[in-house]
């Protein structure tokens, strides 16, 4: 059944809706696909997939569904080879013949359905293993079988023929759009799009925007004497603090963090944006530079910034047991801490209820003891576009009460 | 069936990929709005101009800004003007009609011929903007409250919408549209595009310039990758400056036309040093 393609796409993660599927089917029956797989691929994509982030999922579904056309059974190149240089080209049709041809198409549509045709197509291709021209059954050129190029079978499936950029199956199997997947990469632009969700519009600042409605109201009340009313313009009031781990285990993720950082710093929409660094865990000091040279007391965070600030931690949350739980347990030999790291983290969470932790490592590796503990303090998300989106949702929602264990 | 022989098939000054042409045709035939997304400089806006030329229809452009509201596209009731007129009593203000001005969408609806309506950079507006247009684009009608009048499209305009993906568009809106993502053109396609702009450019020049261009684009960590329009400018600069083709192979003159921020220029310098001269090694 062709509807299986719909379910397959959904299973592969393409968010196709019924509306979209129905428009697609409508277009299918109106013959916009010229019965060619290439049309089906490109036009189907335009109808069913509404973001380049899902192009790759679509490619996978397409590949799997048109199974025979993928790898086993049918190698499209082989088919194209048969169909190249057809011995007898398409005969010129007179208008009468054209009309007859049209009629046949109609009839064909009534008696055949697309699924059946697809199935037959695969079967034929499996049976056939040599070039075929003319004739009624096999895939080839110039014949009246429903399959092949330059043939006259109405409504049949066309293979190759007039050249498209590339064959659909090939495009699908190349998976060109892999890099656009939301769950894999994080690029500056996408990150900015995601961060933009953080904005909160509030009326603030000087009253410099003409309030038309109020003006009209006032003027009418004054009996036509024009009275101008101004109000404050809407501004973004988001304040963000980014705290980044500079520990050695973070090295592989430096580039990823850089991207997040450059996106956040390029955002003009934040009322305020601050960033600090820490080494593995936060203690009584945090740092203003990557090299952990310019030290400022963590207490300053609490005194300088009110609890409306949103805090994003970026780190792998992976450290030695002692670094999180012990006094003087930190990794630096010349540094002492009289409170364990965990206590500091909890203090941060208590002061800034809107705080989350972004972890550049994959979820599968979060089994580590310190990672688990920290994820109980801060909601933890993967440092991917999807993860970031969830994190931002969490930042905007009402914070959950901290569960002390 | 829509053969590419009739309908849209690109125009003299715009090279469209084959699938894109087909999709334009299907969108026109099915009367669905077409959303074009892609990196800046991949020719989204130009597509509308090209469709205009190819189909020989008039083009209305509605440029969206961050302050644009959906209602602005339908009509504007100029209350301030009316108020002013009322004050000086030199005009008959009882006819509200003269203060109702049609927006771009309203104009497209009222037109006696079918128009192409380009809603440019829809993502610039507020998040709710596309949703506010849902009904109008679906039914192609809207209501003028002040006159209690229904405006219905005489001919459904061909709607082309572009987005730079600065914001995500709402699902309900996307569901009603046809979507196409313009990929960044590959070298072969790019060569054709450049030739459209400069038909008599030397072969060697174009090859070298494209090689450099893609080499720069491949660099990691650029804030803004150079796009088609930057390439076109750069090639123009090279041609006007009478730069020798061999020179491009060894250095990059007029780098400023390709890279626009200081960080990117720094990054470029570091990158090319690390590679031991320009492009002596290709990284893959």
Boltz contact constraints between the chains, C-beta under 6 A:
constraints:
  - contact:
      token1: [A, 17]
      token2: [B, 175]
      max_distance: 6.0
  - contact:
      token1: [A, 19]
      token2: [B, 175]
      max_distance: 6.0
  - contact:
      token1: [A, 20]
      token2: [B, 175]
      max_distance: 6.0
  - contact:
      token1: [A, 31]
      token2: [B, 1]
      max_distance: 6.0
  - contact:
      token1: [A, 32]
      token2: [B, 26]
      max_distance: 6.0
  - contact:
      token1: [A, 34]
      token2: [B, 1]
      max_distance: 6.0
  - contact:
      token1: [A, 42]
      token2: [B, 19]
      max_distance: 6.0
  - contact:
      token1: [A, 43]
      token2: [B, 26]
      max_distance: 6.0
  - contact:
      token1: [A, 46]
      token2: [B, 23]
      max_distance: 6.0
  - contact:
      token1: [A, 46]
      token2: [B, 178]
      max_distance: 6.0
  - contact:
      token1: [A, 46]
      token2: [B, 179]
      max_distance: 6.0
  - contact:
      token1: [A, 46]
      token2: [B, 180]
      max_distance: 6.0
  - contact:
      token1: [A, 50]
      token2: [B, 174]
      max_distance: 6.0
  - contact:
      token1: [A, 50]
      token2: [B, 179]
      max_distance: 6.0
  - contact:
      token1: [A, 52]
      token2: [B, 181]
      max_distance: 6.0
  - contact:
      token1: [A, 164]
      token2: [B, 18]
      max_distance: 6.0
  - contact:
      token1: [A, 165]
      token2: [B, 18]
      max_distance: 6.0
  - contact:
      token1: [A, 216]
      token2: [B, 79]
      max_distance: 6.0
  - contact:
      token1: [A, 224]
      token2: [B, 87]
      max_distance: 6.0
